[in-house]
Amino acid sequence: MNLEKLQEYLKSEEYQKYIDTRFELLRAAELSYEARVYLYREFQKNIYKWIEICGWVYEPRNIQEPDIIFVPFDYQADLIYRLEKAFYDGDVLYIEKSRDMGVTWTIVHWLVYHWLFTEKFSALIGSRKEVEVDNKAISSIFGKIRYLIYAQPKWLFPKNFKKKFHDNHMKLINPENGSVLYGESANPNFGRGHRCVTGDTLVLTDKGFMPIKKIVDEMYPYVIDENGEKKKILRYIKLPPEEIIKVRLGGNIVLKGTKDHPVKVLRNKKEIWVPLKDLKVGDKVKIFDVRKIPQLINSDYYRIEKLESKATDNNIPSQIPTVLNEDLAELIGLLISKGSIVNSSTIQFSNTNTKIIERFIELLRKNFGELKYSVRKNEEGIFRGHNWKDRIIVKKKPCYDVYIHSSFVKRLLANFGVGYYYANDKEVPFPIFISPQRVKTAFLRGLWIGDGSVCLSSFNKILRYTYHTSSKKLAEGVRYLLYSLGIFATVTERYDKRYGTNIYRVEIMGKQGEKLKELIGDCFRNPDFKSYKKPSREMYDSLFNYRNVRKIEKLPPEETYDLEVEGHNFVTNLIVSHNCSVVYMDELAYWPYLEESLRSVQDTSKVKIYVSTPTENQFLKRFVDNLREQGKVFTLHWKQHPFKDEEWYKKEFELRKEDPLSFLAELELSYDVDPKLRYYPEAYECQIEPIEFDPKLPLFASADFAGFQDYTALCWYQYDPLKNEIRNLTAIAAHGRLMPNKLLIDWWLPFLNPEIPYDKMWYNEYEREFLEKVRSWGKPKIVFGEPAHRQVSQVAGYSFETILRKNGINFLIVNIGTSHEIRKRAVQKYLKITKFNANDSGSLRLLDALKSAKISERSLKGTTEGKIVPLHISPEADLRSAHEMFCLGFDVFFKGNTLGGPKISTYAKRY
């Protein structure tokens, strides 16, 4: 800006009036409680009023008076209005600006305002480098935020705010209202990679509790939020292994997630979002009120297709159940409680009570009709033990064993989720979780008939209803099944020396136990208590609000999952989890991993604020043009700034005339590459239209493989000789991942050979979709690569060429690929007949890479030995290199080597 104009303004009568008005109001607030209350309420209603009284900016160029009262210019006030509208509409706003317009300071005021006055506001703040997000200095975004927060009057400061606990690197917490600002630098999983849970975490859906892994894998559509409302899942996320934090709450409630996964915590009588890594033992974590659950779940009976018998099957029942109804659920409950699968064709059920044996046989007949079985009386007693092989006999009254010898029945039960051989492998079958309430209660009835009991606590004279098992999975499953019925239960663990195993006890107290008894009937072992002390209402309600953190521990890396949900929160293992309110991405045009970051952040929040000066990045241009068509771009030109004029413009031009393109981008908002610097001007004339894979045409690919620090790029093509038309189907550029005991290139092999299996956990959602697409086309006839791929790696002991060929990929090195000039001639020659896929973002990204290819100005000045070479900027340069390899290979194979390179190799002639 024009510094002289700024200094002139600071001495003006208008500015002095602002100072006087502000001083009088703040002085009144210091002296009067009523004035403080009045101003606070005004601030809550009006962000402009708060800025007028409490806004500050720091201008280091104004050396004598760097601390300046923030008086928004008209365009800044308009920007604040647009930020508010995007926030409350749940929308996107792209701010396209000339440089040095005070946009960052304006957004900082908007963020701090909501941090101060909006309950549970959370914002993710990102920039291309971590030092630009937070370097503790005012030059970073968090530095500006801290400057503004600590400039607030004391009475406006959040209560109980302690710098040691609430002001951390890239994180600021408001302990009074639970708001949080946190930062992250550019990365492919921006906004996503650190707020996930493990695959076994149970999520509350409209059908009951389901493992999040199953929800993601099967794309189940709905979850229940903390208010008990049914919400649509907008996106499913699966990420590679990351270090896990395990939190254990009272009642043995456990959550395993990444370090930044947030949960709701009660601190100083306020609910705030706290990441797992910042939890402390004793914190009160909010849990979902299980009493709401039964009204929220609407399940149908689980069905299977009719099971076909095999020639080797014997003892096939006359009646084959295909629906998981109440009778079958109770039978399964009895089997899991007191039964065992002896081998592939034998099922055993044991009990000392003849009435229970009779009930089991009755249910057997109801479900299977005529079925052969045998009953034996065991005078020695009942079996106990860790598993089938090391069982011991407990000397009790005689036991009755029911044997069913039928591989068909065993397979049928497996279709309903019953499949175990050892006691500690037992679990609640998944179909039970998504069945109607009547089926769940029938299953629990079967369990409780087997191993359930009721007793009177000697400590507080309250009835305790318990279920014992040696299987941790079964105990946890029973607990969540009870939750789905609106019954709160806890799980405790103890070691039993007699049986040499851990015993898990599911426990329900007082009124919750009465509710269980109402649902499953009087099927307890000792139901004869006539009087007991009723628990207080306070004790009863305390079960459904918060549970104390008992233990926190770190676990080895594990693959993680997350969901994007309408309303941003959902219930995991009875604990409320959260997405953030706003995402703010600064200087977007200069981000590495730009496309990956934008794709990743889509599921983090509906409200996204993008800010950038333009560059010649063609992908960004297309992204902005798309938002512009939707009316979501707010443009701020330097001419709107009161302290900038033509004189200032001329000075800026003189300072930066050596780089006119950058000057035009940052001041005139130009996205174009200077025509004289375009390396492939023909790319601007290319045809773009929808393209589908044609199985009648051969498939080709090209590759530019790289190490850890750079991108690998792959492109897929088809050629129609009748139309003399090259079709680019798709392209991808990524870093890949190093898998255990594998080379980096192993991650890429499944892309080029569909016969090579791949482990989904090492690929994100976009990569998995891309893999399935290109693998459905089959193996490319030839994959073209450059001469560098022939070099032997010191780490692997092999070249890329050798590894690819060993894995069945027809990889051909184009020998003339070392010359920039020949590469350029090949691309220019065949761009005229190349079409790019309008329906594929990868293909359009490749075209953008060709358009944005820019000649090095050193080349133009003749400092590179007279050669004209393009600037190497990843990943665009890597995509361009892969395309160049295809054009060179295409010329060799289809056009008879017109570019004057060496003759075709013997290996190539085979194809």
TORNU-695657 format. One line per 5 residues: number of its first residue (from 1); their letters; for each residue x, y, z of C-alpha. Coordinates in steps of 0.1 Angstrom, whole numbers, plus 5000, padded with zeros to 4 digits. Layout:
% residues N
NUM	A	X:Y:Z; ...
END
This chain:
% residues 911
1	MNLEK	5000:5000:5000; 5010:5037:4998; 5026:5042:5032; 5023:5079:5030; 4985:5077:5025
6	LQEYL	4983:5054:5055; 5002:5078:5078; 4981:5106:5065; 4949:5086:5074; 4962:5078:5110
11	KSEEY	4965:5116:5116; 4931:5124:5102; 4902:5137:5123; 4881:5106:5112; 4907:5082:5127
16	QKYID	4910:5102:5159; 4872:5100:5164; 4874:5062:5162; 4901:5063:5189; 4881:5086:5212
21	TRFEL	4849:5066:5208; 4866:5033:5214; 4884:5047:5245; 4852:5060:5260; 4833:5028:5256
26	LRAAE	4861:5005:5268; 4867:5029:5298; 4830:5027:5307; 4831:4989:5304; 4861:4988:5328
31	LSYEA	4842:5008:5354; 4806:4994:5350; 4794:4958:5350; 4762:4969:5333; 4783:4985:5305
36	RVYLY	4802:4953:5301; 4770:4932:5298; 4755:4957:5273; 4786:4956:5251; 4790:4919:5253
41	REFQK	4754:4914:5241; 4759:4939:5213; 4790:4921:5202; 4772:4888:5202; 4746:4903:5179
46	NIYKW	4769:4923:5156; 4804:4913:5144; 4809:4948:5130; 4803:4964:5165; 4829:4941:5180
51	IEICG	4854:4950:5153; 4847:4987:5158; 4855:4985:5195; 4880:4957:5197; 4896:4952:5163
56	WVYEP	4934:4956:5158; 4960:4950:5131; 4997:4951:5131; 5015:4970:5103; 5053:4966:5107
61	RNIQE	5059:4990:5077; 5045:5018:5098; 5075:5018:5122; 5064:5046:5146; 5029:5032:5151
66	PDIIF	5026:4996:5140; 4995:4988:5162; 4966:5002:5143; 4929:5002:5151; 4911:4980:5125
71	VPFDY	4886:5001:5106; 4874:4979:5077; 4873:4995:5043; 4841:4990:5023; 4854:4959:5005
76	QADLI	4865:4944:5038; 4831:4950:5054; 4816:4933:5023; 4840:4904:5027; 4829:4900:5064
81	YRLEK	4792:4899:5052; 4801:4872:5026; 4820:4851:5052; 4790:4853:5076; 4766:4843:5048
86	AFYDG	4788:4813:5037; 4790:4802:5074; 4753:4803:5081; 4743:4789:5047; 4769:4761:5050
91	DVLYI	4785:4771:5017; 4818:4776:4999; 4835:4810:4993; 4865:4816:4971; 4883:4849:4977
96	EKSRD	4903:4859:4946; 4925:4888:4955; 4953:4911:4945; 4981:4908:4970; 4984:4930:5001
101	MGVTW	4946:4937:5004; 4944:4930:5042; 4923:4899:5035; 4942:4877:5060; 4936:4902:5088
106	TIVHW	4899:4905:5079; 4895:4867:5081; 4915:4866:5113; 4890:4890:5129; 4861:4868:5116
111	LVYHW	4877:4836:5131; 4885:4852:5164; 4849:4867:5167; 4834:4832:5163; 4860:4817:5186
116	LFTEK	4849:4842:5213; 4811:4843:5207; 4800:4811:5190; 4794:4779:5210; 4815:4750:5199
121	FSALI	4829:4767:5168; 4858:4749:5153; 4879:4759:5123; 4907:4742:5105; 4933:4767:5092
126	GSRKE	4957:4757:5065; 4985:4771:5044; 5012:4756:5021; 5039:4754:5049; 5036:4749:5086
131	VEVDN	5057:4781:5093; 5030:4800:5075; 5003:4785:5096; 5021:4790:5130; 5057:4801:5136
136	KAISS	5048:4820:5169; 5055:4852:5151; 5029:4877:5138; 5039:4868:5102; 5020:4835:5105
141	IFGKI	4982:4832:5106; 4981:4819:5142; 5006:4847:5151; 4980:4872:5139; 4952:4854:5157
146	RYLIY	4972:4854:5190; 4979:4891:5186; 4942:4899:5183; 4931:4876:5211; 4956:4890:5236
151	AQPKW	4946:4925:5226; 4911:4920:5238; 4900:4937:5270; 4903:4914:5301; 4866:4912:5307
156	LFPKN	4861:4898:5272; 4888:4872:5276; 4875:4836:5280; 4871:4825:5316; 4896:4799:5329
161	FKKKF	4918:4805:5298; 4953:4793:5307; 4980:4799:5281; 4998:4768:5291; 4969:4745:5284
166	HDNHM	4948:4764:5258; 4974:4781:5236; 4995:4755:5218; 5013:4751:5185; 4986:4754:5158
171	KLINP	4958:4752:5183; 4938:4776:5204; 4910:4765:5227; 4883:4786:5243; 4875:4768:5275
176	ENGSV	4844:4789:5281; 4824:4780:5251; 4843:4749:5237; 4855:4766:5205; 4888:4756:5189
181	LYGES	4910:4769:5161; 4936:4744:5149; 4960:4744:5120; 4976:4721:5095; 5000:4725:5066
186	ANPNF	4994:4712:5031; 4994:4675:5026; 4975:4649:5005; 4952:4641:5034; 4946:4677:5045
191	GRGHR	4918:4680:5070; 4913:4643:5072; 4943:4623:5083; 4943:4629:5120; 4906:4627:5131
196	CVTGD	4897:4591:5126; 4889:4559:5145; 4898:4522:5141; 4878:4498:5121; 4863:4480:5150
201	TLVLT	4847:4511:5164; 4809:4508:5166; 4789:4536:5151; 4752:4542:5160; 4731:4538:5128
206	DKGFM	4694:4538:5122; 4696:4500:5123; 4717:4498:5155; 4754:4497:5162; 4777:4488:5132
211	PIKKI	4815:4487:5129; 4827:4517:5111; 4848:4494:5088; 4816:4477:5077; 4798:4511:5072
216	VDEMY	4826:4523:5050; 4831:4491:5030; 4794:4486:5023; 4786:4524:5021; 4758:4522:5046
221	PYVID	4738:4555:5042; 4726:4567:5077; 4739:4573:5112; 4724:4589:5144; 4738:4621:5157
226	ENGEK	4742:4633:5193; 4706:4648:5193; 4692:4614:5182; 4685:4626:5147; 4690:4604:5116
231	KKILR	4717:4619:5094; 4729:4610:5059; 4765:4600:5055; 4779:4623:5028; 4813:4606:5024
236	YIKLP	4832:4575:5035; 4869:4577:5043; 4895:4550:5048; 4932:4559:5055; 4965:4541:5059
241	PEEII	4978:4530:5093; 4985:4558:5119; 4995:4558:5156; 4965:4551:5177; 4954:4564:5212
246	KVRLG	4932:4542:5233; 4910:4559:5258; 4891:4538:5285; 4862:4554:5303; 4843:4543:5334
251	GNIVL	4821:4514:5327; 4848:4500:5304; 4837:4521:5274; 4867:4523:5250; 4875:4545:5220
256	KGTKD	4905:4540:5198; 4914:4568:5174; 4940:4590:5160; 4956:4617:5182; 4935:4646:5169
261	HPVKV	4902:4628:5169; 4879:4651:5189; 4854:4641:5216; 4831:4662:5237; 4843:4669:5273
266	LRNKK	4828:4687:5303; 4853:4712:5317; 4844:4740:5340; 4807:4732:5335; 4811:4738:5297
271	EIWVP	4811:4712:5269; 4841:4715:5247; 4857:4695:5219; 4890:4680:5229; 4913:4658:5208
276	LKDLK	4923:4624:5222; 4959:4634:5227; 4948:4663:5250; 4925:4642:5272; 4935:4637:5309
281	VGDKV	4927:4610:5334; 4896:4623:5352; 4881:4642:5323; 4844:4638:5319; 4836:4626:5284
286	KIFDV	4801:4629:5271; 4783:4597:5261; 4751:4592:5242; 4719:4588:5262; 4711:4551:5255
291	RKIPQ	4675:4557:5266; 4669:4574:5232; 4681:4546:5211; 4651:4522:5209; 4629:4549:5193
296	LINSD	4656:4558:5167; 4662:4523:5153; 4639:4508:5127; 4651:4474:5116; 4636:4446:5094
301	YYRIE	4640:4409:5099; 4674:4397:5086; 4670:4372:5057; 4693:4348:5039; 4689:4331:5005
306	KLESK	4678:4295:5008; 4709:4273:5015; 4715:4246:4990; 4725:4212:5003; 4756:4193:4991
311	ATDNN	4759:4157:4982; 4780:4151:5013; 4754:4166:5037; 4736:4143:5060; 4708:4149:5085
316	IPSQI	4691:4177:5065; 4662:4192:5084; 4627:4191:5070; 4623:4229:5077; 4649:4254:5067
321	PTVLN	4647:4289:5083; 4656:4318:5060; 4645:4346:5084; 4662:4355:5117; 4630:4356:5139
326	EDLAE	4625:4355:5177; 4627:4317:5180; 4658:4313:5160; 4674:4343:5179; 4667:4326:5212
331	LIGLL	4681:4293:5199; 4713:4312:5188; 4715:4329:5222; 4714:4295:5239; 4740:4280:5216
336	ISKGS	4764:4310:5221; 4759:4309:5259; 4761:4271:5265; 4768:4255:5232; 4799:4247:5212
341	IVNSS	4808:4238:5176; 4828:4206:5180; 4839:4202:5144; 4826:4209:5109; 4795:4188:5114
346	TIQFS	4788:4186:5151; 4770:4211:5174; 4768:4204:5211; 4745:4221:5238; 4750:4214:5275
351	NTNTK	4732:4222:5307; 4724:4208:5341; 4688:4221:5340; 4663:4197:5323; 4639:4226:5317
356	IIERF	4665:4244:5297; 4674:4213:5277; 4636:4209:5269; 4635:4245:5258; 4665:4240:5235
361	IELLR	4649:4210:5219; 4616:4228:5215; 4633:4257:5197; 4653:4232:5176; 4620:4217:5164
366	KNFGE	4604:4251:5158; 4632:4262:5136; 4643:4230:5118; 4613:4207:5120; 4623:4170:5118
371	LKYSV	4660:4169:5127; 4680:4141:5142; 4697:4148:5175; 4708:4128:5205; 4707:4135:5243
376	RKNEE	4733:4121:5266; 4735:4123:5304; 4769:4131:5318; 4772:4119:5354; 4806:4135:5359
381	GIFRG	4794:4171:5356; 4797:4201:5332; 4828:4210:5312; 4847:4243:5317; 4879:4256:5302
386	HNWKD	4897:4281:5280; 4889:4261:5248; 4878:4227:5236; 4912:4210:5238; 4921:4219:5274
391	RIIVK	4886:4218:5291; 4883:4205:5326; 4853:4189:5343; 4838:4208:5372; 4822:4184:5397
396	KKPCY	4786:4196:5398; 4753:4178:5394; 4748:4157:5363; 4748:4175:5329; 4728:4168:5298
401	DVYIH	4744:4171:5264; 4724:4176:5232; 4743:4166:5200; 4734:4176:5164; 4754:4159:5137
406	SSFVK	4746:4180:5106; 4771:4200:5085; 4741:4216:5068; 4728:4231:5101; 4763:4242:5109
411	RLLAN	4766:4260:5076; 4731:4275:5080; 4739:4289:5114; 4771:4303:5100; 4750:4323:5075
416	FGVGY	4733:4339:5105; 4767:4348:5120; 4773:4318:5143; 4808:4305:5137; 4832:4297:5165
421	YYAND	4852:4268:5179; 4866:4283:5212; 4847:4300:5240; 4868:4331:5238; 4860:4335:5201
426	KEVPF	4823:4339:5207; 4806:4372:5197; 4772:4386:5191; 4763:4377:5154; 4762:4408:5133
431	PIFIS	4726:4401:5120; 4714:4404:5156; 4726:4440:5158; 4705:4450:5128; 4674:4430:5137
436	PQRVK	4641:4443:5153; 4639:4448:5190; 4619:4416:5195; 4647:4396:5179; 4674:4413:5200
441	TAFLR	4655:4406:5233; 4649:4369:5223; 4687:4365:5217; 4694:4381:5251; 4669:4358:5267
446	GLWIG	4688:4328:5253; 4721:4342:5266; 4707:4349:5301; 4691:4315:5304; 4726:4301:5299
451	DGSVC	4749:4323:5318; 4729:4352:5333; 4722:4359:5370; 4708:4384:5394; 4721:4392:5428
456	LSSFN	4718:4418:5456; 4748:4441:5460; 4761:4438:5496; 4775:4473:5493; 4744:4494:5484
461	KILRY	4716:4469:5484; 4708:4474:5447; 4700:4445:5423; 4727:4437:5398; 4719:4418:5367
466	TYHTS	4750:4401:5353; 4762:4380:5324; 4795:4362:5325; 4817:4351:5295; 4853:4343:5287
471	SKKLA	4849:4362:5254; 4857:4399:5254; 4841:4403:5220; 4809:4387:5233; 4808:4409:5264
476	EGVRY	4813:4441:5243; 4786:4429:5218; 4761:4423:5246; 4768:4457:5261; 4761:4474:5227
481	LLYSL	4731:4452:5221; 4717:4464:5255; 4725:4500:5245; 4704:4496:5214; 4675:4486:5237
486	GIFAT	4679:4517:5258; 4696:4498:5287; 4729:4511:5301; 4755:4484:5310; 4791:4482:5321
491	VTERY	4818:4455:5314; 4844:4445:5340; 4872:4420:5337; 4889:4396:5362; 4913:4367:5359
496	DKRYG	4899:4333:5370; 4926:4310:5383; 4904:4280:5382; 4899:4281:5345; 4931:4299:5335
501	TNIYR	4913:4327:5316; 4899:4362:5319; 4862:4364:5327; 4842:4394:5315; 4811:4404:5334
506	VEIMG	4783:4425:5318; 4765:4443:5346; 4731:4462:5347; 4720:4479:5378; 4687:4489:5395
511	KQGEK	4660:4502:5372; 4680:4493:5341; 4679:4457:5353; 4642:4459:5358; 4638:4471:5323
516	LKELI	4659:4441:5311; 4637:4418:5331; 4606:4433:5315; 4620:4427:5280; 4634:4392:5283
521	GDCFR	4612:4378:5310; 4619:4361:5344; 4647:4338:5332; 4673:4345:5358; 4689:4319:5380
526	NPDFK	4680:4336:5414; 4649:4357:5408; 4634:4355:5443; 4646:4388:5460; 4615:4405:5475
531	SYKKP	4630:4438:5486; 4658:4460:5475; 4668:4496:5477; 4657:4516:5446; 4685:4538:5432
536	SREMY	4681:4576:5433; 4670:4596:5403; 4704:4614:5403; 4723:4582:5402; 4700:4569:5375
541	DSLFN	4705:4600:5353; 4743:4601:5359; 4746:4569:5339; 4736:4587:5307; 4756:4620:5307
546	YRNVR	4794:4617:5312; 4819:4590:5321; 4853:4597:5336; 4885:4589:5317; 4902:4560:5335
551	KIEKL	4932:4552:5313; 4950:4565:5282; 4975:4545:5263; 4993:4546:5229; 4989:4517:5205
556	PPEET	5008:4507:5173; 4997:4521:5139; 4964:4508:5126; 4943:4517:5095; 4917:4543:5103
561	YDLEV	4882:4553:5092; 4860:4584:5093; 4826:4596:5080; 4814:4629:5067; 4780:4634:5082
566	EGHNF	4753:4660:5079; 4756:4682:5110; 4792:4671:5116; 4788:4647:5146; 4780:4610:5151
571	VTNLI	4781:4585:5179; 4811:4561:5181; 4813:4535:5209; 4786:4556:5227; 4810:4586:5225
576	VSHNC	4800:4617:5205; 4826:4624:5177; 4828:4654:5155; 4838:4671:5122; 4848:4707:5121
581	SVVYM	4826:4738:5114; 4849:4757:5089; 4879:4751:5068; 4901:4781:5058; 4928:4774:5032
586	DELAY	4952:4803:5026; 4973:4811:4994; 4957:4781:4977; 4975:4786:4944; 5009:4778:4959
591	WPYLE	4999:4746:4977; 5017:4714:4970; 4993:4685:4967; 4967:4710:4956; 4942:4686:4939
596	ESLRS	4947:4660:4966; 4941:4685:4994; 4910:4699:4978; 4896:4664:4973; 4905:4654:5009
601	VQDTS	4889:4684:5025; 4856:4680:5009; 4843:4658:5037; 4858:4678:5066; 4832:4706:5066
606	KVKIY	4805:4721:5044; 4819:4756:5050; 4851:4761:5031; 4869:4795:5027; 4896:4795:5000
611	VSTPT	4919:4825:4995; 4945:4831:4969; 4961:4853:4944; 4960:4837:4909; 4989:4818:4893
616	ENQFL	4992:4802:4859; 4980:4769:4875; 4954:4757:4850; 4938:4733:4875; 4932:4762:4899
621	KRFVD	4918:4782:4870; 4893:4755:4862; 4884:4751:4899; 4878:4788:4903; 4858:4791:4870
626	NLREQ	4835:4763:4883; 4829:4782:4915; 4825:4814:4896; 4796:4799:4876; 4779:4791:4909
631	GKVFT	4784:4827:4922; 4808:4816:4950; 4839:4837:4940; 4844:4871:4956; 4870:4892:4937
636	LHWKQ	4891:4919:4953; 4911:4941:4929; 4939:4964:4941; 4919:4994:4928; 4893:4988:4956
641	HPFKD	4920:4997:4982; 4918:5033:4992; 4956:5036:4998; 4966:5022:4964; 4967:5044:4932
646	EEWYK	4984:5045:4898; 5015:5059:4913; 5018:5029:4937; 5010:5006:4907; 5039:5020:4887
651	KEFEL	5063:5016:4916; 5053:4980:4920; 5058:4974:4883; 5093:4988:4884; 5102:4966:4913
656	RKEDP	5089:4935:4896; 5093:4941:4859; 5118:4911:4858; 5089:4888:4865; 5059:4904:4846
661	LSFLA	5038:4872:4847; 5039:4871:4885; 5031:4908:4886; 5000:4903:4864; 4988:4874:4884
666	ELELS	4991:4890:4918; 4978:4925:4908; 4957:4920:4877; 4943:4885:4888; 4955:4868:4856
671	YDVDP	4957:4830:4855; 4972:4828:4820; 5007:4818:4811; 5024:4845:4790; 5020:4833:4754
676	KLRYY	5057:4837:4747; 5065:4814:4777; 5041:4786:4768; 5060:4754:4762; 5030:4737:4745
681	PEAYE	5008:4764:4730; 4990:4737:4710; 4975:4724:4742; 4951:4754:4742; 4936:4741:4710
686	CQIEP	4930:4705:4721; 4896:4688:4719; 4878:4679:4751; 4848:4656:4750; 4833:4627:4769
691	IEFDP	4853:4595:4762; 4844:4559:4772; 4867:4529:4771; 4863:4510:4739; 4871:4472:4744
696	KLPLF	4876:4469:4706; 4906:4492:4706; 4940:4483:4722; 4949:4499:4755; 4982:4517:4761
701	ASADF	4998:4534:4791; 5028:4555:4798; 5047:4561:4830; 5072:4584:4848; 5082:4565:4879
706	AGFQD	5099:4584:4907; 5113:4579:4942; 5100:4591:4976; 5105:4628:4971; 5087:4632:4937
711	YTALC	5055:4622:4920; 5050:4591:4899; 5026:4597:4869; 5007:4572:4848; 4985:4579:4817
716	WYQYD	4961:4556:4798; 4953:4559:4761; 4935:4542:4732; 4942:4548:4695; 4915:4545:4668
721	PLKNE	4934:4540:4634; 4902:4544:4613; 4897:4579:4627; 4935:4585:4633; 4925:4596:4668
726	IRNLT	4944:4593:4701; 4921:4592:4732; 4934:4600:4766; 4912:4581:4790; 4927:4591:4823
731	AIAAH	4959:4600:4843; 4971:4600:4878; 5000:4616:4897; 5007:4606:4933; 5036:4598:4957
736	GRLMP	5025:4562:4964; 5032:4545:4998; 5059:4522:5010; 5042:4490:5022; 5059:4465:5047
741	NKLLI	5086:4444:5031; 5079:4460:4997; 5095:4484:4973; 5078:4517:4964; 5071:4505:4929
746	DWWLP	5051:4476:4943; 5024:4501:4953; 5020:4509:4916; 5020:4474:4901; 4982:4468:4905
751	FLNPE	4975:4499:4884; 4992:4483:4854; 4983:4446:4858; 4948:4437:4871; 4961:4402:4878
756	IPYDK	4982:4415:4907; 4961:4416:4939; 4962:4447:4961; 4955:4455:4998; 4928:4482:5000
761	MWYNE	4942:4495:5033; 4972:4511:5015; 4950:4531:4991; 4927:4560:4999; 4891:4562:4986
766	YEREF	4900:4581:4954; 4929:4557:4947; 4907:4526:4952; 4881:4540:4928; 4908:4548:4903
771	LEKVR	4923:4513:4906; 4890:4496:4900; 4883:4517:4870; 4917:4511:4852; 4918:4474:4862
776	SWGKP	4883:4469:4846; 4899:4479:4813; 4924:4451:4815; 4962:4451:4811; 4977:4477:4787
781	KIVFG	4992:4462:4756; 5024:4482:4762; 5035:4506:4789; 5060:4532:4777; 5088:4546:4799
786	EPAHR	5119:4567:4797; 5156:4556:4796; 5161:4564:4833; 5139:4535:4842; 5167:4511:4830
791	QVSQV	5190:4523:4858; 5195:4497:4886; 5184:4509:4920; 5210:4505:4948; 5182:4497:4972
796	AGYSF	5163:4472:4952; 5191:4458:4931; 5168:4459:4901; 5157:4485:4876; 5121:4496:4872
801	ETILR	5122:4480:4838; 5131:4446:4853; 5106:4447:4881; 5077:4456:4858; 5085:4429:4833
806	KNGIN	5089:4403:4861; 5053:4412:4871; 5038:4406:4837; 5038:4442:4825; 5048:4448:4789
811	FLIVN	5071:4477:4797; 5090:4493:4768; 5117:4520:4772; 5116:4547:4745; 5153:4552:4738
816	IGTSH	5150:4587:4723; 5133:4600:4755; 5165:4618:4768; 5161:4647:4744; 5139:4676:4754
821	EIRKR	5137:4688:4718; 5125:4654:4705; 5100:4651:4733; 5086:4684:4725; 5083:4677:4688
826	AVQKY	5065:4644:4695; 5039:4660:4718; 5033:4690:4694; 5029:4666:4665; 5003:4644:4681
831	LKITK	4984:4669:4702; 4966:4678:4670; 4949:4643:4669; 4946:4639:4707; 4913:4641:4726
836	FNAND	4910:4645:4764; 4883:4631:4785; 4858:4657:4797; 4843:4632:4822; 4876:4624:4839
841	SGSLR	4895:4647:4863; 4928:4629:4857; 4926:4635:4820; 4918:4672:4825; 4946:4674:4850
846	LLDAL	4970:4661:4823; 4957:4687:4798; 4962:4714:4825; 4998:4702:4830; 5004:4707:4793
851	KSAKI	4988:4741:4792; 5008:4754:4823; 5041:4741:4810; 5063:4772:4811; 5096:4779:4794
856	SERSL	5125:4787:4818; 5134:4823:4812; 5171:4813:4816; 5165:4792:4785; 5152:4823:4766
861	KGTTE	5184:4842:4776; 5206:4814:4763; 5221:4804:4797; 5212:4767:4793; 5235:4760:4764
866	GKIVP	5210:4774:4739; 5184:4748:4748; 5147:4757:4754; 5136:4735:4784; 5104:4736:4805
871	LHISP	5104:4744:4842; 5101:4713:4863; 5072:4718:4888; 5056:4687:4903; 5032:4670:4897
876	EADLR	5025:4688:4864; 5060:4681:4851; 5056:4644:4859; 5023:4641:4841; 5038:4659:4812
881	SAHEM	5068:4636:4811; 5045:4605:4811; 5026:4620:4782; 5058:4627:4763; 5068:4591:4767
886	FCLGF	5035:4580:4752; 5039:4603:4722; 5074:4591:4716; 5063:4554:4718; 5033:4561:4696
891	DVFFK	5055:4575:4669; 5078:4545:4671; 5050:4519:4669; 5024:4535:4647; 5041:4561:4626
896	GNTLG	5074:4543:4617; 5097:4564:4638; 5093:4597:4621; 5112:4617:4647; 5146:4603:4637
901	GPKIS	5153:4582:4668; 5170:4548:4669; 5154:4518:4654; 5128:4498:4673; 5142:4472:4697
906	TYAKR	5139:4434:4694; 5118:4434:4725; 5094:4459:4710; 5089:4439:4679; 5071:4413:4699
911	Y	5042:4436:4703
END
